[in-house]
Amino acid sequence: PVTLERKYTSVAGSDEKKYGPWTVGRWESFTAPEQEGYTAIPGTVDEVEVTSESLDAVVDIYYRADEPAIVEGKEEKTITRTI
């Protein structure tokens, strides 16, 4: 999270306020941790400037196996003859 601030001035006893500009913040860059045998997608997330107009954001990082998994199984079929 990034917390932005702005100052305001008001006259005591009045609800009227004059606001100054919002500060600007930054979401830091991020590098996904390495997992042996897997590649992170995306591997990095760039630094982003956050302003009062910015929206919340979610970045999903997925891990893909470097080599395709081999799955073995057994399939059965029963055939019946009735006399």
N, C-alpha and C positions, 0 to 999 in steps of 0.2 A: 504493500500500500504506500501511497504517496499522499501526504497531507499538505494542502495548499492553504495559504492564509491571505487575508486582506484586512486593511485597517479601515475604520470608520470614525466619523466624528458626529456628535449630536449635541444638542442643547439640553441641559438637565430639565426634566419634566416634559420633554417633547418626544414623540414617537418618530420624528423625522430624523433620518440618518443620511449622511453623505459617505459613500463608499469609495475607497481607492481601488487600484487594480489588484487582481489576484497575483500571487507569486506563481512561478513556474517550477515544476519538478521534473524528475527523470526516473523512469524505470530502468534499472541497470541491465546490462547485457547478461545473458545466461548461457552457459555451456552445459549440455546434458551430460550426466555422468556416464563413463564408459562401462559397458557390460560385455564381458568376454563372449564372443560368438554372435554379437548383435550390433546393429547399426542404428543409432538414434535418428529419427526423422521428425522434425528438423534437428540437426546437431547443435545449432546455436540459435539464440533469439537475440536480435539486435537491441541496443539501447534505444529507448523511445522517450521523447519529450512529452510531459503530461501538463495539460493546461486545464483551466476551468471548464473548457468545452469537451474535454476528453471523456470517454465512456469507460466503464469497467471492461476489462479484457481477459480472455482465457486463451492460453496457448497450450494445445495438447501436443505432447511429445510421445511418439510411438517408437517401439523397438522392433526392427525387422531382423529375422534370423539371417546370418551371413550365408549359410548353406541351407537349402530347403530341407525340411524335416522329412524323413522317410518313415512312413507309417505302414506297418504290416498287419494283416488281419486274416481271418479265415471266413469264408462264406460257405454255407451249407444249403443243400437243397434235398428234400426228401421226395422221392417218387414212389407212389404206391400202386401195386397191381392187385386188383380184386378179381377173384375167380368165383 
